[in-house]
Amino acid sequence: MAREQSPILAAGALVWREKHGKLQVLLVHRPKYDDWSIPKGKLEPGESFVAAAVREVEEETGYRIRLDRPLPTVDYRTHGRPKTVRYWAAQVRAQTGPGPKNPKEIDRVEWVAVSKAREILTRKSDRDLLKRVLDFADHGELSTTPVIVQRHAAAQSRAKWRKGDEKTRPLRRKGRKQAAALPPLLGAYAPKSVVTSPWRRCLETIEPFALEGGIDIVEKPELTEHAHAKRPARAAAVMERAIAEAARTVVCTHRPVLPTVIAAAKNACTKEVRGKLPRENPYLAPGEMLVLHTTERGRIVDVERHLPNIG
């Protein structure tokens, strides 16, 4: 029996905006197939799905985007090989070019009304994604902001650290690689602020992203392990404030603090989403992030987990 080929991995985004009170979506025309579709493309070696979605949309449309909540994954076969495409709803951050990077692949980019999009989208799977976006909009859950819980990256062994106290324990080599790989992951959601435990391993985790994005780091002592052990309610309050304000925020902390911040998130989740939250120790792996998609009313309507790929 022939071995099943590994799937082609791709990512894309259904970019939306409101104009004169009406929803519009961004579509691309492919001359090779003479069809209209949602922007997407293949992952590069070692690239994450979220980073690929942002990059491909920019290459095909000239728009840099930020991801909103995820859309259903689409699986199909192309030329006998399986293909998996992950999608997100997204909004424009900036226009970075006049249009497609390769006009032979994409020759037209248009903002179109939803009614027109239904008519011209060629693939049923694309029309299904459009329907999902409309369902979100009808329930007031399309426009979301990310509150991201970031566990610090892999650190030196607690038992073997002898060069200082616990707050000075640094990342080990693997953790430094994870921290270096975080900027495109976090950047896909375009957070505007960073709050963190001031302990060294948290700062070393979040600094590469903050430096690349020109974002000030706000240190919160209540997010340290010691402060949390004495007064966990204060760590919960940091999380509750970020959710209530629907701030585009990264909250970087430690494994022992995660049950408290996740419990704070659970209180703001819709019933359907609570089951998606981590429920068992260690909750998140070192370097892993939990993305909480939050409405302006402070309700969490979807969650994602991502771990930096360091090969």
Contacts in CASP RR format, 6 or more apart in sequence:
PFRMAT RR
TARGET T0000
AUTHOR 0000-0000-0000
METHOD contacts of the structure
MODEL  1
MAREQSPILAAGALVWREKHGKLQVLLVHRPKYDDWSIPKGKLEPGESFV
AAAVREVEEETGYRIRLDRPLPTVDYRTHGRPKTVRYWAAQVRAQTGPGP
KNPKEIDRVEWVAVSKAREILTRKSDRDLLKRVLDFADHGELSTTPVIVQ
RHAAAQSRAKWRKGDEKTRPLRRKGRKQAAALPPLLGAYAPKSVVTSPWR
RCLETIEPFALEGGIDIVEKPELTEHAHAKRPARAAAVMERAIAEAARTV
VCTHRPVLPTVIAAAKNACTKEVRGKLPRENPYLAPGEMLVLHTTERGRI
VDVERHLPNIG
4 82 0 8 1.000
5 80 0 8 1.000
5 81 0 8 1.000
5 82 0 8 1.000
7 75 0 8 1.000
7 81 0 8 1.000
7 82 0 8 1.000
7 83 0 8 1.000
7 84 0 8 1.000
8 42 0 8 1.000
8 78 0 8 1.000
8 81 0 8 1.000
8 82 0 8 1.000
8 83 0 8 1.000
8 84 0 8 1.000
9 42 0 8 1.000
9 43 0 8 1.000
9 49 0 8 1.000
9 52 0 8 1.000
9 83 0 8 1.000
9 84 0 8 1.000
10 40 0 8 1.000
10 41 0 8 1.000
10 42 0 8 1.000
10 43 0 8 1.000
10 52 0 8 1.000
10 56 0 8 1.000
10 83 0 8 1.000
10 84 0 8 1.000
10 85 0 8 1.000
10 86 0 8 1.000
11 40 0 8 1.000
11 41 0 8 1.000
11 43 0 8 1.000
11 49 0 8 1.000
11 50 0 8 1.000
11 52 0 8 1.000
11 53 0 8 1.000
11 56 0 8 1.000
11 85 0 8 1.000
11 86 0 8 1.000
11 87 0 8 1.000
12 38 0 8 1.000
12 39 0 8 1.000
12 40 0 8 1.000
12 41 0 8 1.000
12 52 0 8 1.000
12 53 0 8 1.000
12 56 0 8 1.000
12 57 0 8 1.000
12 85 0 8 1.000
12 86 0 8 1.000
12 87 0 8 1.000
12 88 0 8 1.000
13 38 0 8 1.000
13 39 0 8 1.000
13 40 0 8 1.000
13 53 0 8 1.000
13 54 0 8 1.000
13 57 0 8 1.000
13 65 0 8 1.000
13 67 0 8 1.000
13 87 0 8 1.000
13 88 0 8 1.000
13 89 0 8 1.000
13 90 0 8 1.000
14 25 0 8 1.000
14 26 0 8 1.000
14 38 0 8 1.000
14 71 0 8 1.000
14 87 0 8 1.000
14 88 0 8 1.000
14 89 0 8 1.000
14 90 0 8 1.000
14 129 0 8 1.000
14 130 0 8 1.000
14 133 0 8 1.000
15 25 0 8 1.000
15 26 0 8 1.000
15 39 0 8 1.000
15 57 0 8 1.000
15 61 0 8 1.000
15 63 0 8 1.000
15 65 0 8 1.000
15 90 0 8 1.000
15 91 0 8 1.000
15 92 0 8 1.000
16 23 0 8 1.000
16 24 0 8 1.000
16 25 0 8 1.000
16 26 0 8 1.000
16 89 0 8 1.000
16 90 0 8 1.000
16 91 0 8 1.000
16 133 0 8 1.000
16 142 0 8 1.000
17 23 0 8 1.000
17 24 0 8 1.000
17 26 0 8 1.000
17 91 0 8 1.000
17 92 0 8 1.000
17 111 0 8 1.000
18 24 0 8 1.000
19 111 0 8 1.000
22 113 0 8 1.000
22 114 0 8 1.000
23 113 0 8 1.000
23 114 0 8 1.000
23 134 0 8 1.000
23 137 0 8 1.000
24 111 0 8 1.000
24 112 0 8 1.000
24 113 0 8 1.000
24 114 0 8 1.000
25 111 0 8 1.000
25 112 0 8 1.000
25 114 0 8 1.000
25 117 0 8 1.000
25 130 0 8 1.000
25 133 0 8 1.000
26 39 0 8 1.000
26 61 0 8 1.000
26 63 0 8 1.000
26 92 0 8 1.000
26 109 0 8 1.000
26 110 0 8 1.000
26 111 0 8 1.000
27 36 0 8 1.000
27 37 0 8 1.000
27 38 0 8 1.000
27 39 0 8 1.000
27 109 0 8 1.000
27 110 0 8 1.000
27 112 0 8 1.000
27 117 0 8 1.000
27 120 0 8 1.000
27 121 0 8 1.000
28 36 0 8 1.000
28 37 0 8 1.000
28 38 0 8 1.000
28 39 0 8 1.000
28 60 0 8 1.000
28 61 0 8 1.000
28 100 0 8 1.000
28 106 0 8 1.000
28 108 0 8 1.000
28 109 0 8 1.000
29 35 0 8 1.000
29 36 0 8 1.000
29 106 0 8 1.000
29 107 0 8 1.000
29 108 0 8 1.000
29 109 0 8 1.000
29 110 0 8 1.000
30 36 0 8 1.000
30 37 0 8 1.000
30 105 0 8 1.000
30 106 0 8 1.000
30 107 0 8 1.000
31 104 0 8 1.000
31 105 0 8 1.000
31 107 0 8 1.000
32 104 0 8 1.000
32 105 0 8 1.000
33 122 0 8 1.000
35 122 0 8 1.000
35 123 0 8 1.000
36 120 0 8 1.000
36 121 0 8 1.000
36 122 0 8 1.000
37 121 0 8 1.000
37 122 0 8 1.000
37 123 0 8 1.000
37 126 0 8 1.000
38 87 0 8 1.000
38 121 0 8 1.000
38 126 0 8 1.000
38 129 0 8 1.000
39 56 0 8 1.000
39 57 0 8 1.000
39 60 0 8 1.000
39 61 0 8 1.000
39 106 0 8 1.000
40 53 0 8 1.000
40 56 0 8 1.000
40 85 0 8 1.000
40 87 0 8 1.000
41 52 0 8 1.000
41 56 0 8 1.000
41 60 0 8 1.000
41 85 0 8 1.000
42 52 0 8 1.000
43 49 0 8 1.000
43 52 0 8 1.000
44 52 0 8 1.000
44 55 0 8 1.000
46 309 0 8 1.000
46 311 0 8 1.000
47 55 0 8 1.000
47 309 0 8 1.000
48 184 0 8 1.000
48 185 0 8 1.000
48 188 0 8 1.000
48 306 0 8 1.000
48 308 0 8 1.000
48 309 0 8 1.000
49 86 0 8 1.000
50 67 0 8 1.000
50 88 0 8 1.000
50 184 0 8 1.000
50 185 0 8 1.000
50 188 0 8 1.000
50 189 0 8 1.000
50 306 0 8 1.000
51 184 0 8 1.000
51 185 0 8 1.000
51 188 0 8 1.000
53 65 0 8 1.000
53 67 0 8 1.000
53 86 0 8 1.000
53 87 0 8 1.000
53 88 0 8 1.000
53 90 0 8 1.000
53 188 0 8 1.000
54 64 0 8 1.000
54 65 0 8 1.000
54 66 0 8 1.000
54 67 0 8 1.000
54 184 0 8 1.000
54 187 0 8 1.000
54 188 0 8 1.000
57 63 0 8 1.000
57 64 0 8 1.000
57 65 0 8 1.000
57 90 0 8 1.000
58 64 0 8 1.000
58 65 0 8 1.000
58 96 0 8 1.000
59 100 0 8 1.000
59 101 0 8 1.000
59 102 0 8 1.000
60 100 0 8 1.000
60 101 0 8 1.000
60 105 0 8 1.000
60 106 0 8 1.000
60 109 0 8 1.000
61 99 0 8 1.000
61 100 0 8 1.000
61 106 0 8 1.000
61 109 0 8 1.000
62 95 0 8 1.000
62 96 0 8 1.000
62 97 0 8 1.000
62 98 0 8 1.000
62 99 0 8 1.000
62 100 0 8 1.000
62 101 0 8 1.000
62 109 0 8 1.000
63 92 0 8 1.000
63 93 0 8 1.000
63 94 0 8 1.000
63 95 0 8 1.000
63 96 0 8 1.000
64 92 0 8 1.000
64 93 0 8 1.000
64 94 0 8 1.000
64 95 0 8 1.000
64 96 0 8 1.000
65 90 0 8 1.000
65 91 0 8 1.000
65 92 0 8 1.000
65 93 0 8 1.000
66 90 0 8 1.000
66 91 0 8 1.000
66 93 0 8 1.000
66 187 0 8 1.000
66 188 0 8 1.000
66 189 0 8 1.000
66 190 0 8 1.000
67 88 0 8 1.000
67 89 0 8 1.000
67 90 0 8 1.000
67 188 0 8 1.000
67 189 0 8 1.000
68 88 0 8 1.000
68 89 0 8 1.000
68 90 0 8 1.000
68 91 0 8 1.000
68 142 0 8 1.000
68 143 0 8 1.000
68 144 0 8 1.000
68 293 0 8 1.000
69 88 0 8 1.000
69 89 0 8 1.000
69 136 0 8 1.000
69 141 0 8 1.000
69 144 0 8 1.000
69 293 0 8 1.000
69 301 0 8 1.000
69 302 0 8 1.000
70 86 0 8 1.000
70 87 0 8 1.000
70 88 0 8 1.000
70 89 0 8 1.000
70 302 0 8 1.000
70 304 0 8 1.000
71 87 0 8 1.000
71 88 0 8 1.000
71 89 0 8 1.000
71 129 0 8 1.000
71 132 0 8 1.000
71 133 0 8 1.000
72 87 0 8 1.000
72 128 0 8 1.000
72 129 0 8 1.000
72 132 0 8 1.000
73 84 0 8 1.000
73 85 0 8 1.000
73 86 0 8 1.000
73 87 0 8 1.000
74 84 0 8 1.000
74 85 0 8 1.000
74 87 0 8 1.000
74 125 0 8 1.000
74 129 0 8 1.000
75 82 0 8 1.000
75 83 0 8 1.000
75 84 0 8 1.000
75 85 0 8 1.000
76 82 0 8 1.000
76 83 0 8 1.000
76 125 0 8 1.000
77 83 0 8 1.000
87 129 0 8 1.000
89 133 0 8 1.000
89 136 0 8 1.000
89 142 0 8 1.000
91 143 0 8 1.000
93 190 0 8 1.000
99 109 0 8 1.000
100 106 0 8 1.000
100 107 0 8 1.000
100 109 0 8 1.000
112 120 0 8 1.000
114 130 0 8 1.000
114 134 0 8 1.000
117 130 0 8 1.000
118 127 0 8 1.000
118 130 0 8 1.000
121 127 0 8 1.000
121 130 0 8 1.000
133 142 0 8 1.000
136 142 0 8 1.000
140 295 0 8 1.000
141 295 0 8 1.000
141 299 0 8 1.000
141 301 0 8 1.000
143 295 0 8 1.000
143 296 0 8 1.000
144 246 0 8 1.000
144 293 0 8 1.000
144 294 0 8 1.000
144 295 0 8 1.000
144 301 0 8 1.000
144 302 0 8 1.000
145 246 0 8 1.000
145 247 0 8 1.000
145 248 0 8 1.000
145 293 0 8 1.000
145 294 0 8 1.000
145 296 0 8 1.000
146 189 0 8 1.000
146 190 0 8 1.000
146 191 0 8 1.000
146 248 0 8 1.000
146 249 0 8 1.000
146 291 0 8 1.000
146 292 0 8 1.000
146 293 0 8 1.000
146 294 0 8 1.000
147 239 0 8 1.000
147 242 0 8 1.000
147 243 0 8 1.000
147 246 0 8 1.000
147 247 0 8 1.000
147 248 0 8 1.000
147 249 0 8 1.000
147 251 0 8 1.000
147 265 0 8 1.000
147 291 0 8 1.000
147 292 0 8 1.000
147 294 0 8 1.000
147 300 0 8 1.000
148 186 0 8 1.000
148 189 0 8 1.000
148 191 0 8 1.000
148 249 0 8 1.000
148 250 0 8 1.000
148 251 0 8 1.000
148 289 0 8 1.000
148 290 0 8 1.000
148 291 0 8 1.000
148 292 0 8 1.000
149 239 0 8 1.000
149 251 0 8 1.000
149 253 0 8 1.000
149 258 0 8 1.000
149 261 0 8 1.000
149 262 0 8 1.000
149 265 0 8 1.000
149 284 0 8 1.000
149 289 0 8 1.000
149 290 0 8 1.000
149 292 0 8 1.000
150 182 0 8 1.000
150 186 0 8 1.000
150 205 0 8 1.000
150 206 0 8 1.000
150 250 0 8 1.000
150 251 0 8 1.000
150 252 0 8 1.000
150 253 0 8 1.000
150 287 0 8 1.000
150 288 0 8 1.000
150 289 0 8 1.000
150 290 0 8 1.000
151 252 0 8 1.000
151 253 0 8 1.000
151 254 0 8 1.000
151 255 0 8 1.000
151 258 0 8 1.000
151 283 0 8 1.000
151 284 0 8 1.000
151 285 0 8 1.000
151 286 0 8 1.000
151 287 0 8 1.000
151 288 0 8 1.000
151 289 0 8 1.000
152 171 0 8 1.000
152 197 0 8 1.000
152 201 0 8 1.000
152 202 0 8 1.000
152 204 0 8 1.000
152 205 0 8 1.000
152 252 0 8 1.000
152 253 0 8 1.000
152 254 0 8 1.000
152 286 0 8 1.000
152 287 0 8 1.000
153 171 0 8 1.000
153 174 0 8 1.000
153 175 0 8 1.000
153 176 0 8 1.000
153 178 0 8 1.000
153 179 0 8 1.000
153 182 0 8 1.000
153 201 0 8 1.000
153 204 0 8 1.000
153 205 0 8 1.000
153 286 0 8 1.000
153 287 0 8 1.000
153 308 0 8 1.000
154 171 0 8 1.000
154 172 0 8 1.000
154 174 0 8 1.000
154 175 0 8 1.000
154 178 0 8 1.000
154 286 0 8 1.000
154 287 0 8 1.000
155 169 0 8 1.000
155 170 0 8 1.000
155 171 0 8 1.000
155 172 0 8 1.000
155 175 0 8 1.000
155 201 0 8 1.000
155 286 0 8 1.000
156 169 0 8 1.000
156 170 0 8 1.000
156 171 0 8 1.000
156 172 0 8 1.000
156 201 0 8 1.000
157 172 0 8 1.000
158 166 0 8 1.000
158 169 0 8 1.000
161 169 0 8 1.000
166 199 0 8 1.000
166 225 0 8 1.000
166 226 0 8 1.000
167 198 0 8 1.000
167 199 0 8 1.000
167 200 0 8 1.000
167 224 0 8 1.000
167 226 0 8 1.000
168 199 0 8 1.000
168 200 0 8 1.000
169 199 0 8 1.000
169 200 0 8 1.000
169 201 0 8 1.000
170 200 0 8 1.000
170 201 0 8 1.000
170 204 0 8 1.000
171 178 0 8 1.000
171 179 0 8 1.000
171 201 0 8 1.000
171 204 0 8 1.000
171 205 0 8 1.000
174 310 0 8 1.000
175 205 0 8 1.000
175 286 0 8 1.000
175 287 0 8 1.000
176 204 0 8 1.000
177 308 0 8 1.000
177 310 0 8 1.000
178 205 0 8 1.000
178 286 0 8 1.000
178 287 0 8 1.000
178 308 0 8 1.000
178 310 0 8 1.000
179 204 0 8 1.000
179 205 0 8 1.000
179 206 0 8 1.000
179 207 0 8 1.000
179 208 0 8 1.000
179 287 0 8 1.000
180 208 0 8 1.000
181 308 0 8 1.000
181 309 0 8 1.000
181 310 0 8 1.000
182 205 0 8 1.000
182 206 0 8 1.000
182 208 0 8 1.000
182 209 0 8 1.000
182 287 0 8 1.000
182 289 0 8 1.000
182 308 0 8 1.000
183 208 0 8 1.000
183 209 0 8 1.000
183 212 0 8 1.000
183 213 0 8 1.000
185 289 0 8 1.000
185 306 0 8 1.000
185 308 0 8 1.000
186 209 0 8 1.000
186 250 0 8 1.000
186 289 0 8 1.000
187 209 0 8 1.000
187 213 0 8 1.000
189 248 0 8 1.000
189 291 0 8 1.000
190 248 0 8 1.000
191 215 0 8 1.000
191 248 0 8 1.000
191 249 0 8 1.000
191 250 0 8 1.000
192 215 0 8 1.000
192 247 0 8 1.000
192 248 0 8 1.000
192 249 0 8 1.000
193 215 0 8 1.000
193 216 0 8 1.000
193 218 0 8 1.000
193 247 0 8 1.000
193 248 0 8 1.000
193 249 0 8 1.000
193 250 0 8 1.000
194 206 0 8 1.000
194 209 0 8 1.000
194 210 0 8 1.000
194 215 0 8 1.000
194 216 0 8 1.000
194 217 0 8 1.000
194 218 0 8 1.000
194 249 0 8 1.000
194 250 0 8 1.000
194 252 0 8 1.000
195 217 0 8 1.000
195 218 0 8 1.000
195 219 0 8 1.000
195 220 0 8 1.000
195 223 0 8 1.000
195 238 0 8 1.000
195 242 0 8 1.000
195 249 0 8 1.000
195 250 0 8 1.000
195 251 0 8 1.000
195 252 0 8 1.000
196 202 0 8 1.000
196 203 0 8 1.000
196 205 0 8 1.000
196 206 0 8 1.000
196 217 0 8 1.000
196 218 0 8 1.000
196 219 0 8 1.000
196 220 0 8 1.000
196 223 0 8 1.000
196 250 0 8 1.000
196 251 0 8 1.000
196 252 0 8 1.000
196 253 0 8 1.000
197 203 0 8 1.000
197 219 0 8 1.000
197 220 0 8 1.000
197 221 0 8 1.000
197 223 0 8 1.000
197 224 0 8 1.000
197 225 0 8 1.000
197 252 0 8 1.000
197 253 0 8 1.000
197 254 0 8 1.000
197 257 0 8 1.000
198 219 0 8 1.000
198 220 0 8 1.000
198 221 0 8 1.000
198 224 0 8 1.000
199 224 0 8 1.000
199 225 0 8 1.000
199 254 0 8 1.000
201 254 0 8 1.000
202 223 0 8 1.000
202 252 0 8 1.000
202 253 0 8 1.000
202 254 0 8 1.000
203 217 0 8 1.000
203 219 0 8 1.000
205 252 0 8 1.000
205 287 0 8 1.000
206 217 0 8 1.000
206 250 0 8 1.000
206 252 0 8 1.000
207 217 0 8 1.000
209 215 0 8 1.000
209 250 0 8 1.000
210 216 0 8 1.000
210 217 0 8 1.000
220 238 0 8 1.000
221 227 0 8 1.000
222 228 0 8 1.000
222 231 0 8 1.000
222 234 0 8 1.000
222 235 0 8 1.000
222 237 0 8 1.000
222 238 0 8 1.000
223 235 0 8 1.000
223 238 0 8 1.000
223 251 0 8 1.000
223 252 0 8 1.000
223 253 0 8 1.000
223 254 0 8 1.000
223 257 0 8 1.000
224 254 0 8 1.000
224 257 0 8 1.000
225 254 0 8 1.000
225 256 0 8 1.000
225 257 0 8 1.000
227 234 0 8 1.000
227 235 0 8 1.000
228 234 0 8 1.000
228 235 0 8 1.000
228 254 0 8 1.000
228 256 0 8 1.000
228 257 0 8 1.000
228 260 0 8 1.000
229 256 0 8 1.000
232 257 0 8 1.000
232 260 0 8 1.000
235 253 0 8 1.000
235 257 0 8 1.000
235 260 0 8 1.000
235 261 0 8 1.000
236 260 0 8 1.000
236 261 0 8 1.000
236 263 0 8 1.000
236 264 0 8 1.000
238 251 0 8 1.000
238 261 0 8 1.000
239 251 0 8 1.000
239 260 0 8 1.000
239 261 0 8 1.000
239 264 0 8 1.000
239 265 0 8 1.000
240 264 0 8 1.000
240 267 0 8 1.000
240 268 0 8 1.000
241 247 0 8 1.000
242 249 0 8 1.000
242 251 0 8 1.000
243 264 0 8 1.000
243 265 0 8 1.000
243 268 0 8 1.000
243 292 0 8 1.000
243 294 0 8 1.000
243 298 0 8 1.000
243 300 0 8 1.000
244 268 0 8 1.000
244 298 0 8 1.000
246 294 0 8 1.000
246 295 0 8 1.000
246 296 0 8 1.000
246 297 0 8 1.000
246 298 0 8 1.000
250 289 0 8 1.000
251 261 0 8 1.000
253 261 0 8 1.000
255 281 0 8 1.000
255 282 0 8 1.000
255 283 0 8 1.000
255 284 0 8 1.000
258 278 0 8 1.000
258 282 0 8 1.000
258 283 0 8 1.000
258 284 0 8 1.000
259 281 0 8 1.000
259 283 0 8 1.000
262 277 0 8 1.000
262 278 0 8 1.000
262 283 0 8 1.000
262 290 0 8 1.000
265 277 0 8 1.000
265 290 0 8 1.000
265 292 0 8 1.000
265 300 0 8 1.000
266 274 0 8 1.000
266 277 0 8 1.000
268 292 0 8 1.000
268 294 0 8 1.000
268 298 0 8 1.000
268 299 0 8 1.000
268 300 0 8 1.000
269 277 0 8 1.000
269 299 0 8 1.000
269 300 0 8 1.000
269 303 0 8 1.000
270 299 0 8 1.000
270 300 0 8 1.000
270 301 0 8 1.000
273 300 0 8 1.000
273 301 0 8 1.000
273 302 0 8 1.000
273 303 0 8 1.000
276 302 0 8 1.000
276 303 0 8 1.000
277 290 0 8 1.000
277 303 0 8 1.000
278 284 0 8 1.000
278 290 0 8 1.000
278 305 0 8 1.000
284 290 0 8 1.000
284 305 0 8 1.000
285 307 0 8 1.000
287 307 0 8 1.000
287 308 0 8 1.000
288 305 0 8 1.000
288 306 0 8 1.000
288 307 0 8 1.000
289 305 0 8 1.000
289 306 0 8 1.000
289 307 0 8 1.000
290 303 0 8 1.000
290 304 0 8 1.000
290 305 0 8 1.000
291 303 0 8 1.000
291 304 0 8 1.000
291 305 0 8 1.000
291 306 0 8 1.000
292 300 0 8 1.000
292 303 0 8 1.000
293 300 0 8 1.000
293 301 0 8 1.000
293 302 0 8 1.000
293 303 0 8 1.000
293 304 0 8 1.000
294 300 0 8 1.000
294 301 0 8 1.000
295 301 0 8 1.000
END
